Amino acid sequence: MAQVEKIASAKCFQGYVCRYSHVSSSLGNLEAKFSVYWPPTDKVPIERQPVLYWLSGLTCTDENMMMKAGAQRICSQLGLILVCPDTSPRGAGLPGEDDAYDFGTGAGFYVNATTPGYSQYYRMFDYVTKELPQIMQSNFKVDPSKKSIFGHSMGGHGALICALKLPNEYCSVSAFAPISNPMQCDWGKKAFHGYLGEDKESWRQYDATELVQQGHKIAGKILIDQGTEDNFYKQKQLLPENFEKACQSAGQQLELRFQEGYDHSYYFIATFIEDHIRFHAQRQVFVLWLQQLLGEESVFSTTCREQVRNILETNIDSDGWKVFVCGGDGTCNLVVQVLQYFPWKVGVVLVRVSRNLRGL
Ligand SMILES: N[C@@H](CCC(=O)N[C@@H](CSC=O)C(=O)NCC(=O)O)C(=O)O
């Protein structure tokens, strides 16, 4: 088990904000820090709690979100753990690493770098999608099947690519002012060139708009908030419209909300953070019924699977509690198969309900 040391702790809304340090294998065995908000345990009558992963933007550390967004109040209320990793490895000592705010330290862009030097340390994609969840799972009581991811700006880009590349890992994804099409903006071009080199094909694997165009998709809706007075939006670093267009063509559900007068700062994030946290909470717990649409089939066939997927995609949006798949006698086997196929979606399964629910 990875050794994790608690280096700070403060009580907050009856829970605790804690900071941890560990040696990260993804980040070239450098020391990495992350912050966690632990909601009060008496509010959550379950053994293993769901986790929200927050990815911050350029120049941030694991502490920005905890200090500025005011997310703890609502996480405390809803019983959600909030985990905030750092935005890059620190102290690799690579040439050019500390020359600018938008590359190197504090600007890891959530990719696995392949360029000389950087490839040894800058593996933030693996860090946030594999190593950190593994650490959470092996050291603490978290539910590995209930993870959601969100972020801001560079971290919004990070959240979108994590969810699109690993659609079965996350229950939901949202973003504040994400860098939505990094291949087409100055920040992204500089970062991808520095971390991935010349090969544009490898850039496409870390660009949310490109991923959607390639057919990557998540079940349910993506939520994005964008302030209209955001200077980085005006400078065309964020390009949410490109992402929106790709989603429309690909049939990916997206709610892109333009928020009048808001800028790129944490004042904007603090204003809408409750919406985003509720959005994720609703998608982490719901009831799944094995409905009669599966008929008498005892095998969870491709057709059945697609039917269930369609139900989830059309219903999960509204408020998360509206997804039902119900099962009558003899459908236990199907329920088990549904669970295996959609494990991240299943909150509760009801079986052995009366056949007269057939018409539901
Ligand atoms: N220092 C830079 C701008 C840096 C900046 O605005 N960073 C944003 C994220 S931008 C995209 O990833 C941020 O979150 N800053 C930290 C904060 O606490 O506000 C410049 O001067 O242009």
The ligand as an ORCA input file, in Angstrom:
! r2SCAN-3c Opt
* xyz 0 1
  N      -1.035     34.206    -13.900
  C      -1.606     34.105    -15.188
  C      -3.014     33.551    -15.163
  C      -3.173     32.368    -14.312
  C      -4.619     32.071    -14.044
  O      -5.500     32.867    -14.253
  N      -4.875     30.868    -13.600
  C      -6.214     30.459    -13.354
  C      -6.487     29.250    -14.195
  S      -6.244     29.644    -15.898
  C      -6.351     28.178    -16.730
  O      -6.006     27.130    -16.377
  C      -6.380     30.146    -11.887
  O      -7.184     29.340    -11.507
  N      -5.608     30.829    -11.052
  C      -5.540     30.576     -9.644
  C      -6.486     31.352     -8.798
  O      -6.527     31.051     -7.577
  O      -7.224     32.223     -9.276
  C      -1.632     35.462    -15.827
  O      -1.163     36.347    -15.172
  O      -2.160     35.591    -16.937
*
